[in-house]
Amino acid sequence: MNKKKALNMLGLAMRAGKLITGEELTINEIRKHKVSLVIVTTDASENTQKKLSDKSKYYQAACFVEFTQGEILGAIGKPRKVIGVLDQGFANKIMTLITG
């Protein structure tokens, strides 16, 4: 995984206004089928990780448990545990960087 490039892409998506952050906002957008990719931090609670994973699977959005809250803070400037990527292009690029 190319972690640094993936985090840079998250920052770019944030500046482009293509990210939704926070658990509840992300879940609402998943339900509307607007989220292409969900990222949950490794230091989020197991309950949060499972909830987002299940919602993503049900609504057919990709979900990764990657990065720490500190890494997300460095990338997007906000301490978040859940991020939704709204743009398919950004989502595809970040997924390829994460999976290698």
Backbone torsions as a table, in degrees:
resi	resn	phi	psi	omega
1	MET	NA	137.1	177.3
2	ASN	-97.9	81.4	-171.7
3	LYS	-60.2	-45.2	-176.6
4	LYS	-62.1	-43.6	179.9
5	LYS	-67.8	-37.9	178.0
6	ALA	-63.2	-42.8	178.1
7	LEU	-65.6	-37.2	176.8
8	ASN	-63.0	-39.4	178.1
9	MET	-65.8	-36.9	175.8
10	LEU	-62.1	-42.4	177.3
11	GLY	-62.1	-41.5	178.5
12	LEU	-64.2	-42.9	178.5
13	ALA	-63.6	-36.9	178.6
14	MET	-63.7	-46.1	179.9
15	ARG	-65.7	-28.5	179.3
16	ALA	-82.7	-4.8	179.9
17	GLY	76.4	26.1	-177.0
18	LYS	-106.6	15.8	177.5
19	LEU	-117.4	148.0	169.3
20	ILE	-120.2	134.8	-175.6
21	THR	-122.7	151.9	-179.8
22	GLY	99.7	146.9	-173.5
23	GLU	-62.6	-54.2	-174.7
24	GLU	-66.5	-43.9	178.8
25	LEU	-61.4	-40.9	-179.5
26	THR	-65.9	-43.5	178.5
27	ILE	-60.9	-42.2	178.4
28	ASN	-60.8	-41.3	180.0
29	GLU	-72.5	-31.9	175.5
30	ILE	-62.5	-43.5	-179.8
31	ARG	-61.7	-30.5	179.2
32	LYS	-86.7	3.7	-178.8
33	HIS	60.5	33.7	179.5
34	LYS	-100.0	-13.3	-177.1
35	VAL	-97.2	128.5	178.2
36	SER	-93.6	-29.8	-176.4
37	LEU	-144.6	135.6	176.3
38	VAL	-116.4	132.2	175.1
39	ILE	-120.2	124.7	177.2
40	VAL	-114.4	135.0	-177.8
41	THR	-72.4	155.6	-179.5
42	THR	-68.6	-22.9	180.0
43	ASP	-95.4	10.4	171.9
44	ALA	-75.0	157.0	-178.5
45	SER	-64.7	156.0	179.0
46	GLU	-60.3	-36.2	178.2
47	ASN	-61.7	-45.2	178.9
48	THR	-64.3	-45.2	179.5
49	GLN	-59.1	-44.5	-179.1
50	LYS	-67.4	-43.3	-179.2
51	LYS	-59.4	-47.7	-178.7
52	LEU	-69.2	-37.5	178.0
53	SER	-63.0	-45.7	179.9
54	ASP	-65.0	-44.2	178.7
55	LYS	-61.7	-43.5	-179.0
56	SER	-62.9	-43.2	-179.3
57	LYS	-64.0	-44.2	-178.1
58	TYR	-63.5	-42.7	-178.1
59	TYR	-94.3	11.1	174.1
60	GLN	58.0	49.3	171.7
61	ALA	-114.0	144.5	178.4
62	ALA	-70.8	143.9	-179.8
63	CYS	-136.6	130.0	177.6
64	PHE	-126.4	138.3	171.2
65	VAL	-101.1	98.0	-174.5
66	GLU	-140.6	164.2	172.6
67	PHE	62.6	163.5	174.9
68	THR	-105.3	168.5	178.8
69	GLN	-62.3	-35.7	177.7
70	GLY	-63.5	-40.5	178.2
71	GLU	-66.3	-39.3	177.4
72	ILE	-65.0	-42.2	177.4
73	LEU	-57.3	-44.7	178.9
74	GLY	-64.4	-33.4	-176.5
75	ALA	-80.0	-45.7	-173.3
76	ILE	-111.8	-8.2	177.5
77	GLY	83.5	8.7	178.5
78	LYS	-133.6	137.5	178.0
79	PRO	-79.9	91.9	-177.6
80	ARG	-120.0	152.5	176.5
81	LYS	-106.5	-16.6	-179.4
82	VAL	-133.2	131.5	179.4
83	ILE	-133.6	137.4	173.2
84	GLY	-116.5	131.6	177.7
85	VAL	-97.2	121.2	-175.0
86	LEU	-86.6	-25.4	-174.9
87	ASP	-94.9	128.9	-177.8
88	GLN	-64.1	-37.3	179.5
89	GLY	-63.3	-48.3	176.4
90	PHE	-61.4	-42.9	-178.5
91	ALA	-60.3	-46.0	-179.7
92	ASN	-62.0	-43.9	-179.3
93	LYS	-64.7	-44.3	-179.8
94	ILE	-65.6	-40.0	178.5
95	MET	-62.5	-42.0	179.4
96	THR	-67.7	-35.0	177.4
97	LEU	-68.9	-37.0	-179.8
98	ILE	-71.0	-45.9	-176.0
99	THR	-79.4	-16.6	177.8
100	GLY	90.7	NA	NA
